[in-house]
Structures are given as structure tokens and as C-alpha cells.
Amino acid sequence: MPLFSKNGFGGLISQKKPRQGQQNVAAPPSNNLDTIALENSAIKVKLGHNVLCYEDGLWTSEVGGSSGGAVKEMARIKKRNIQLAEENNLLKFKVNMLLDMLAVSNADCLLKDSAFENQKKSK
């Protein structure tokens, strides 16, 4: 047996086989992807008793047996939103009034301080 062969080490190093890419067994064949995308264009999500569909970039409620409850819930949420907006406006008004009162108080204090300084200088 020769000490050196073609690869120089007498067959001690095995030839590496070219690696084939791993195949994803769960993925459908690529030619069926277009048909799957067309069939499943709407995404449906169930949240509690509501079913929402995502179609054409918008989330919409799926019409079904629970749509009456969804309408009531939407009306309640709109009413609460209006109530909170009114409360927010009232609080903004109160903050503005308090800032005005603080400005007037600060101006009065500065006026009294300057009057006191003038009386102190005149004596």
C-alpha cells in the first residue's frame, strides 16, 4: 500500500459530498402558492364573541349572530368617547382659568413689591 495516494494522505480523508438544501416539508409546492393566496385573502380573528375580518387593508366585523351585540358595544363606546371628550374640554378650560388667575396674582404681587420699594426709597 502506497504511503501517499492521489489526495496525499492515503485515503484517510473522505471526499465531501455536495450539500443539498434542506427542504421544508410543511410548505406547499411553490406552484400552488398563488392559489392559496387567493383562497385565503381574508384573515379572520375571533376576539371573545366578535369575529373580525381583515380585507383590503381594513378590519371589519363579520356579520353573524353576534352582530347585534357588536352594534350595542359600538354605540356604548361612542357615547363614552363623547363623554370623555367633553370632560377633557372642561379640564382644559379649568387649567386655562387657573393659569390666568396665577398670572393676575403674580402681576398683583409684582405691582405691590414695586410700590413697596418706591415707598422705601422715598423715606
C-alpha positions in Angstrom: 0.0 0.0 0.0 1.5 3.3 -1.0 2.0 5.9 1.7 0.7 8.7 -0.5 -2.2 8.4 -2.9 -4.0 11.0 -5.0 -5.1 13.1 -2.1 -1.8 12.8 -0.4 -2.9 11.0 2.7 -3.6 7.5 1.5 -7.4 7.7 1.7 -7.6 8.9 5.3 -9.6 12.0 4.3 -13.1 11.2 2.8 -14.4 13.2 -0.1 -17.2 15.6 1.0 -20.4 15.3 -0.8 -22.0 18.5 -2.1 -24.8 19.5 0.4 -28.3 19.8 -0.9 -30.5 22.5 0.5 -32.9 21.4 3.3 -36.4 21.1 2.1 -39.3 22.4 4.2 -41.7 19.5 4.3 -44.6 21.7 5.7 -44.6 24.2 2.9 -46.8 23.6 -0.1 -45.2 23.4 -3.5 -44.3 26.8 -5.0 -46.7 26.4 -7.9 -49.7 26.2 -5.5 -48.8 29.4 -3.6 -50.8 31.7 -5.9 -54.0 29.7 -5.5 -53.5 29.5 -1.7 -53.0 33.3 -1.5 -56.2 33.9 -3.5 -58.2 31.5 -1.4 -57.1 32.9 2.0 -57.1 36.6 1.2 -59.3 37.4 4.3 -57.8 37.0 7.7 -60.3 36.2 10.4 -59.7 36.7 14.1 -62.1 35.7 16.9 -61.9 38.0 19.9 -64.4 36.9 22.5 -67.8 36.8 20.8 -66.7 39.0 17.9 -65.2 37.8 14.7 -63.1 40.4 12.8 -62.0 40.1 9.2 -59.0 41.8 7.6 -59.8 42.6 3.9 -58.4 45.2 1.6 -56.4 46.8 4.5 -59.3 47.3 6.8 -60.6 45.4 9.9 -64.3 44.8 9.7 -66.7 42.9 11.9 -68.0 39.8 10.3 -71.8 39.8 10.0 -73.2 37.0 12.1 -75.3 36.1 15.1 -73.3 38.3 17.5 -73.5 41.5 15.3 -76.3 42.9 17.5 -74.1 42.8 20.5 -71.3 44.4 18.5 -73.6 47.3 17.5 -74.6 47.9 21.1 -70.9 47.8 22.1 -70.0 50.3 19.4 -72.8 52.7 20.5 -71.6 52.4 24.1 -68.0 53.1 23.1 -69.0 56.1 21.0 -71.1 57.5 23.9 -68.2 57.1 26.3 -65.8 58.7 23.8 -68.1 61.8 23.6 -68.4 61.9 27.3 -64.6 61.8 27.7 -64.0 64.4 25.1 -66.4 66.8 26.9 -64.7 66.1 30.2 -61.3 66.7 28.6 -62.5 70.1 27.3 -63.8 71.1 30.7 -60.5 70.2 32.3 -58.6 72.2 29.7 -60.9 75.2 30.4 -60.2 74.8 34.2 -56.4 74.7 33.6 -56.6 77.8 31.5 -58.6 79.6 34.1 -56.1 78.7 36.8 -53.2 79.9 34.7 -55.0 83.2 34.1 -55.7 83.5 37.9 -52.0 82.8 38.6 -50.8 85.4 36.1 -53.1 88.0 37.6 -51.9 87.1 41.1 -48.3 87.3 40.0 -48.9 90.7 38.4 -50.5 92.0 41.6 -47.6 90.7 43.7 -45.1 92.4 41.4 -47.1 95.6 41.5 -47.2 95.6 45.3 -43.5 94.8 45.5 -42.6 97.7 43.2 -44.9 100.1 45.2 -43.3 99.0 48.4 -39.8 99.5 47.0 -40.8 103.0 45.8 -42.1 103.9 49.3 -39.0 102.5 50.9 -36.8 104.7 48.6 -38.8 107.8 49.2 -38.3 107.6 53.0 
